Amino acid sequence: MPTADLRLDDARVSGDHAVIHYSAGRWEVRDLGSTNGTWVNKSRLHKGDRTILTAGALLMFGGRELTFELKDASAPVACARHMRTGEMCLAADGVLELPNDTHPLLQIYEGLDGRWLIDSQNEHRYVADRDVVIVDGEGWSLELPDSSAATLDTARLGPFIEAVTLRFHLSLDEEHIELTLAHDTGEMHLGTRQYHLPLLLLARAWLADAASSPEERGWVERDTLCRGLSVDANKLNVDIYRARKQLFALGVLGAANVVVRRIDTGHLRLGVLNVEIWKGGVLEVPPPRTSPQDLPPKADPSSAPVTASPEVLVAVSTPAHPDTPEGVKDTVPDETSRDTAPDALEGSKPPEG
């Protein structure tokens, strides 16, 4: 039974004729011992030989009438094909969202171990090339590139999510919230986004649970988080997806782990170990909370023992740090780029009584 991805209806093409794949940052073709040959730019490969392909290369299999041109030599991206309509959905910024990026019900992204992960409201598991996933009752066939042979070049990417500090800058009335990601070599200013609100509430829960064990610290029930934000579960998932995608676009390694979830219980928590919340120029210290059913109340900044340094005060009072490199500030603009509404955080208070 033929297993080729591309099948040519021509008697001159062998059953297993040639293979084209991407490896070490380049495309190459290898003849598999075909009877009538594989040709690249009118030169025939010896049986079993391989050669590198560049943009514009002409490939022929078995006969000169069957000619293909490599239009784009860039690296492959994850994609999915709708099994009923044939519609293709492509990954953007390393994240594949289905059924589309305006109505994402799940995300598929590559972990640091080179394996692909699927994350949705109800599941978090590994997937592989050619797996079929069901989204909103429709089947999608996954086409996931294999990067296991590639070496991760951390010099060209950003920091690991586990090694950064998330620094929230809030006005006293919390009408204005800015988020900064600090790491060993500098800062990334993430601007003001509505989808940063779940991160803020999870950050408060993480800080309030400082006395808990590492395994139990900072978990919040999904329904509790939804009530605190006054949103439904789908809106919460979309906001988490957007926050992840912003970090992916900045090259942050392991960006998907900015929020992690327990599939068996639906609890969520922040995946960043170092968090600071500066409110009106004062470091906030949320009081302890009693259970995952409660969100910690907002701390009174007047009672906090630590005051902001001049550098932090500048970050609070200005939209962006003056030394921010061009192209880093507000890297991922979208329709949610606006000041946070003051009532959006009122739900972070625990219920009366």
N, C-alpha and C positions, 0 to 999 in steps of 0.2 A: 504494500500500500504506500503510494508516494506521500511524503511528509513535507514537501517543499512549500514555502510561503508563496512563491511565484511559480505558476505552472504555465508552460508555453506549449501550445497545441501545434507541435511541429515534429515530424519524425526524425529530424536531424539533431534534436536535443535529447540528451541522455536522461535516464530516469533521475539520477543524481549527478547533475552536470557541473555546477559550480556553487560556491558559497561566497556571499558578500557580507562582511561584518565590520564593525567599528571597534578598534582596539588601540590603546595608547595614544589617543588623540587624533586618529586618522582612519580613513576607510581603506579597505583592501579587498581584493577579489582573489580567490584561489580556485584553480581548476581541480576537479575531483576525478581526473582520469577519464574525461569525456572522450567519446569516439571521434567527434567532428570538431572539437577544439573550442577554446574560449579566447576571444580576441579583445585586446585593449588598444585603442588608437591604431587599429589596423595591424597590430603585431600579435602573433599567436603565442599564447603561453604554452610551455611544455607541460605535459601531463603532471599534475600535482604541484605545479609552480604557483606562486602568488606574486602580486604586485600592488603597489600603493595606488590609490585612485585620488585624483584631485578634481576640483570643480571643472566641468567641461569635458571630462573623459568620456570616450565613446566605447561602449561595450557591445560585443556581438557573441551570440551563443549558437554554435552549430552552423550558422550561415550568415552571410553579410546582409541579408534582407532583414534580419532580426537585430536591429540596432537600438541601443538605449543610451541616453546621455545623463551623466550625473550632474544635475543642475545645482545642487546645494551640498557642499562637503562639510557642513557644520555637524556637531554632535547630535545624535538622535535624542528625542525627548519622549517621555511617557505619553501615551495616548490611549484612547478607548474607542472602539467601533460599536455603534448601536446595532444590535443584531437584526433588528427588523428593518430599519431604514438605511443602514450603511453610513449614517452620519458619523463624522469623526470629531472627537473632542481632544484637544491638545493641552498638555501641561503648560502652565505659565509660572515662571519664577520657581521651578522645581516642584510645583504642586499641581496635581491633576484633580479637578473638581467636577463631580458629576451630580446631576445631568449637565450642568453648565456653571460658569463662575458667577452668574447673577442669581442662581437659585441652587446653591450647593447643598446637597444632602449628605455627601461624604467627601472625604479627601483621601488621596493616595499620594504618598511621598516616600522618598528613599531615606532609610536610616543610615547612620554612620557605619554600620556593618555591611552596607551594600545591598541589603534586602529591602523589599518594598513593603510598606505598611498601609493598611486601610483603616481609617478612623471615621466613625459616624456616631450618631447618638446612641446606637445599640451595640456596636462592635468595634473591637480594636484588635487586629490580627495581621499576620503576614499574608501577602499575596504574591503570585508569580506570573511571569509572562504567559499569556494565553488563558489565564483564569477568566471565568465569567462571573460577574457580580450583578446582582439584581438591585436596581435603584428605582424606587417608586413603581414597582411592578414591571419594569422593562429590563431586558438583559443587555449588558455591555461586555464585550470581549476586550481584555486588556492587552496592550502591546507595550511591554516594559523593557527598556534596554538593560543589558547586563553590564554593570560597571565593576564587577568583582575583580577584573584584571587591572583596573585603573588604580593609580596611586593618588590618594587625597593630598592635594597641594594646599596646605593650610596657609601658606604665605600669600596666596592669592585670594583667600577667603577671610571671613571675619572670625571672631572669637567663638569658643564653645559656649553654648547657652548656660552650662553649669558654672562657668567661670566669670560671668558678668554680674554686674549689680544693676538692678532695675531701680531707678530713682524717680519717684513721682514728685512733682512740684505743684502744690495746690494753693489757690488763693484761700483766704480765711472763710469765705462763703462757699467755697468749692465750685464756684461758677466757672473757674478756669483751671484746667488740669493739663500739665505738660509731662511727657514721659521721656526720660533720657536713659540710654543704655551705656553704662560705663564699663570699660575693660582696661586691660593692662596698657594698651598703647593709645588710648584716647576715649572719646565719647561719640555716640551716635544719637542725634536728636530726632526723636520719633514724632515730634509735633503733638498736636491735639486731635485725638480721634475718638469718636463715640465708642468704638470697639475696644478702647483701652479701659473702659469702666469695669468689665469683668475682672481684668487683671488687678485693678485697684482693690476690689472687694476681696479677691483671693489673697492679695498681698497683706491686707489687714488680718485675715484669718491666719495666715502663716505667722505673722508677728505675734498675734495674740496667743498662739499655741506654742510659744517658745519653750514651755516646760514639758511639752509632750515628747514622746520618743520620736526618732526620725521617721519610723514607719507610719506613725499615726498623726504626725503634725500637719495641720493646715487643711485637712479634708473638709469639704463643704458639700452637703447634699445638693443635687442639681435643682430640685424644686425650691430649696431655700435660696439659692443663688438667683433663680428666676424671680422669686418674689422680691428679693432685695433690689433687683434691677427693673422690676415691673415689665418683664418681657416673658414670652413663652419659650419653650425649649428649643424650637427651631431658630428663633432670633438669637438665642444664646449661642447655639452652635455656629451660626453664621459669623457672629462677632469673634468667636474664638478662631475660626478659620481665617478671618481677615487679619487678626493679630499675628497669627503664625505666618501668613503670607508676607506681611510687611517685613518680618525678620528674615524669612527666606530670601527676599529680594535684596536685603542688605548683606547676604552671605553669612549670616550667623549659623554656625554649625549646630545641628540638633535643634533647630528653631521650633520644630513641632512639639518639643517637650516644654515649651513655655507654659503650657497647661497640660496636665496629665489627668487621666480619668481611671476610675475603677469600674470596669465593665460590669462586674457582678452586682454592684450596689448603685452605680450611677453617681458616686461621689467624684468631685473634682478638686484639684489643688494646683497651686503654682509650682512649676518645676524649676524655679530659680531659687537658689539658696540664699542669695544676698539681696535684701530689699531695704529701701529707705523711702519713707514718706515724709516730705517736707511740706508743712502747712503754714503759710504766712511767714516763711523763713525760719520755722522752728521744727525740729525733728519730732515727729509724732510717735508716741509709744502707746499703741492700743491696749486697753485693759484686757485681762484674760477672759476668754469666753468659756461657757460651761459645757457645750456640746456641739456636734456638727449641725444640729437643727437651728442654731443661732448664729447670726453674724455678729462680730464684735461691734460695739458702739463706737462712734467717732470719738477720738481722744480730744481732750481739751488742750489746745496748744499752749495755753497760759501756764499749765501745770507741768509741761515737759521740761526735763532738766538740762537739755542740750539746746544751744542756740546755733543758728546757722553762721557759717563763716562768710566773709564778704563775697567769696567766689560763688557760694551757693545762692546768696541773696541776688547776685546779678543774674544767675540762671532762673530764679523765680520771677524776676521782674521784667525779663526780656524774652521775646519769642524764641530766640536762638542764641547760642553761644557765639561770640564774635569770631572765635577761631575755628568755627565749624567749616570743614572743607567743602568746597563747591560740589554739589551733587549728593551730599549726605543728608542735609536737612530736608525733611518732608519728602523722602524718596518715593513714597507710594501715595500720591494724592488720589483721592476719590471723593465721591459725593458726601462722605461722612466727615470731611475736613471742616469742622466748625467747632466753636466753643461748646463745652459740655453744658447742658441745661442744668440749672441748680437743683431741680426736683429729681434728676436722674439718679441721685445717690441717696435720696431720703430713705429708700428701702434698706439701706445698710444698717439702720437702727433695728435692734431686736424688738419684737412685738411687746406692747404694753402688758404688764402683768406676768 
